Amino acid sequence: MALGPLPTQAILPSGIPCWVELATLDEGIAQQFYNGLFGWTFHLSRDPAAPSGRYLIAALGNRDVAGIYLGGARQPSLWTINISVQSTANAAEWTQHLGGTVTLGPVAIPGRGSIVHVVDPSGAPTVFWQPSAAWDFLTGVPNTFVSADLNTHNGEAADGFFCRLFNYNARQIGDDRGIDYSEWLIDQQPVLYRYVMGPEYPPETLPHWMVYFEVDPARGTDATAGHAIMLGGRVVVEPYDTPWGRIAVLADPCGAVFSVIDRSLVLVDESGRAEVDDPYDD
């Protein structure tokens, strides 16, 4: 049940990644780490959906870039995304119709719109957001969100749910080594990606979103990974080259995993075509 009136005018098309947020074990440690790594500053907002009622909004300059909140009991520290919807009430209804589960909401957030937390049929948690006119989300520049992968064990279930809910077109972009990696497109433009986790992940790894943040080419992926270690984080996967840029998988001091990417460096084969570099291929 919503805690207040819901916004009535959609300001974004449905299916667009419109926010990223971190559920963390320690707000103070998270603030120090991401301030040091990305230069983010923070201001406090009230959020009735957060277990503590507190929600930290991260900013770069005067633009909002992410949210951080203290997770609930037994909730792991993790990054996830918000996807835009025109109606959280309708999104909740369709989630259940398509075999997903509503875990929270819809809930009205003062001054920010309405959200609903769901788990898709493949088991991944996601937030659907009907943003208000005050919505602001800086992306695609250094130290901000640039993309996200849904890492799952059941690609068919994930594709069926999200593509039916948002009318995505799914296109397989994996390679001939059996990598199952698809992009989800709206009007022929990729908006999100879906990856079936391979043997590099332990079988018990839960479905999750891998969030990517842009790094400044002048700084680079390798230096950013080194800086994360200095700030108390760790490198989960050493920097490696891909057709999309040079990537490293990192974890913050509380264990939340995310990726950084330098999109100025892309891997190409001798014919000039981009090829996938598998960091787990010995």
N, C-alpha and C positions, 0 to 999 in steps of 0.2 A: 504494500500500500504506500502510495506517495505521501510525503510529509507536507506537501504544499502544492499550489497550482503548477501545472506543467507548462513550459513554453509552447506556443501554438504555431510559430513560424519557423520552418526549417531554414537554416542558413548555409547548410552544406548538403551536397548530394549524399545519399546513403552509400555506405561501403568504403568511405575514405578514412584511412588512419588519421585521427585528429588529436591524439594526445598519447603520451607515454607516462607511466608512473611506476614508482618503486615501492613495494611493501618491504620494509626493512626491520631488522631486529633492534636497531639503535639509531634514532634520528640524528643525534649529535655526531656520531662517527660518520654517518652517510653524508651529512652536510660538509664536514671537513674534507672528506675524500673527493667529492664531486666539485667542490669549490676549488680544491687544488688541481684536479685533473682537467676540468673544463672551464673554470672561472665562473661558475654559477653563483649567484647570490640568491637569498631565500626570503620570502615573507610568508607569514602565517595566515591561513584562512580557516574558517569553520567548515566542517564537513560532517554531517550527521551519518554518513555511510561509513566513515572510518571508525575503527574500534575505540580510539581515544577521543574522537570528535575533532582532532587536529589534522590539518593538511598543510604541508609546506609546498608552496609553489616556487619552483626554481626559475630564475630569470637570467638571461644573458643581455646585458645592457638594460633596456627597458621593455624587452619582449619576453613573454613566458615560453618556457621550453620543456618543462616536465613537472611532475608532482612526486612528493615523497610523503609517506605516512607510516606510522608504526603498525606493523602487522599484528594480527590477533594471535592468541595462544595456538601453538603448534603450526603456525603458518610460516612456511619457509621465506627467506629473503629472496625476492625475485622481481624482475622487470616484466611488465606486460603492457599491452597497447589498449587504447580506446578506439573503437570504430564508430563512425558517425551513423546515426539513424534519424529518420524524420519523426519517429514516435517510439519511445521506449516501451510504451504499453503494447503496441503492435509487435515490436521486436521480441518482447517476452512471450507473447502468444505464439509467434511463429517459431521461436526457439523450441518451445515444447512440442509444437506440431511436427517439427523436423527431427525430433529425437534428442534434443539437447535438454539441459537442466538449468532452470533459473535458481541462482543461489542467493541473490539479494535484489530487492527492488521490484518495480521502479522506485527510485528515491529522488526527490527534488533536492538539489544542492543550491543553497542561497546564492543568487547572482550568477550561477554557472550553468543552469539547465537541469537536466534529469539524466540519471544513469541506471543501468541494470547490469548486474553481474551474472554471467552465464558460464556454463561448461558445455562445449560442443560434444557431439557424439564420439569424437576420438579422444576426449578426456582433457582438452586444453581449456584453461580458464581465460575468459575474455570479458572486456567491459564494452558495452554499447552505450554511446553517449548522444543525447539530443542536446546539443550545446545552445547556449543563449547567445544573444547579440554581442555579449561581452567576450565571446570566445577569441582567444589569441594563442597561436602556436607557431613559433618560429622554427623552420626546418630547412634542411638542405644547405646549411652554411657550417663552417667549422664549429665544433663543440655542440652540435644539435642533432636531433634525430634525422635519419635519412631513409631507413627502410627497416623491415622486420620479416623474419621467417617464422612460420608456425612449424615447430619441430614435433613430429607425431610418429606413432607406430602404425597408424591406419590412415594412409593417404586418401583412400576411397571415401571413408566416412567424413573426413575433413572437407574434401572437395565437394561432396554431395551437400553438406550442410551450408557452407559459406557461399557456394556458387548458386544454390537455390535461393538463399536468403537475400543475396545482394546482386544477383544476375551477373556474377563474374563469369568471364570466359577463362577456362584453365588451359594452359599451354605447357606441355612437358619440355623442360630445358635441361634435363639430366643428360648424361653421356652414355656411351656404349659400355661402360663398366658396371652398369646396373644401378647407377645413382638415380633415385626417384625424386626429382626436384621440379616443381611446377611453379609457374607464375600465374597470379590471378589478375586479370585485366578488366578494365572498364574503358569502353571506346578505344580498344586496342592499346591502351596505356597500362603498363603494370602498376599495380597499387600495393600488392603484398605477395609473399612467396610462401610455398609449403614444401617442407622437406621430410621425407620418411627417414627416420634415424637409422643409420647403418651400424656396423659392428664397432665403430669407434665409441658408441654410447653403450653403457651397461644396459642389459635388458630391462632392468627395473627403473630406468630413467623415465620420469613422468613427462607427458606432453607439455610443451611450454613454448612461449614466444622468445625468439632470439632477437633482441633489439640492437640495431646498428646506429652508432654515432659517427658523424663525419669528423675527421681530423684535418688540421691545416697541413697542406702539402709541405710547407716550410718546416714543419715540425716532424711530420711523418708518423707512420704506424709504429715503427720500432722504438722511437724515442718516447711515444705515448705509453707503450707497454712498459718500458723501463721506469717511467715516471709513476705509473700505477703501483709498481712494486715498492718504490720509495715511499709512497703514501699509505702503505700497509695492505695493498691488494696483491693479487697474484696473476700470473699469466697461465691461463688454462690451455691455450693452443698458441704456440709461437707464431709470429707473423709469417704469412704465406701469401702467394700471389694468386689472383683469380681474374677472370674476364671483367669483373666489376671494380677491381681495385685491390690494394694490399690490405689484408685483414689480419687482426689478432683477436682472439677470444680472451677476455679478461674477467676477473671476479673482484668485487669490492671487498673491504675487510669483513663485511657481514655475510659474504658468500653469494651475493647476487651476481649472476653471470650476464655479460653483455659483450658486444663486439664493437671494435672501432675499425674504420675503413678510410683509406686514402684513395679517393676515386681518380686521382691524377695518374696512378700507376696501374696499368692493366696488363694482364698476361696475354701474349699472342704467340702462336706457333710460327714456324718458318715461312708459312704461306701468307702470314699476316692476319690469320683468323684468330679470334679469341678462343682460348681453351681453358678448361677447368683444371686447376691445380689442386689435387687431393692431398691435404696435409697429413693424412693418415696412411697414404700409400708408401710402403717401404720399397 
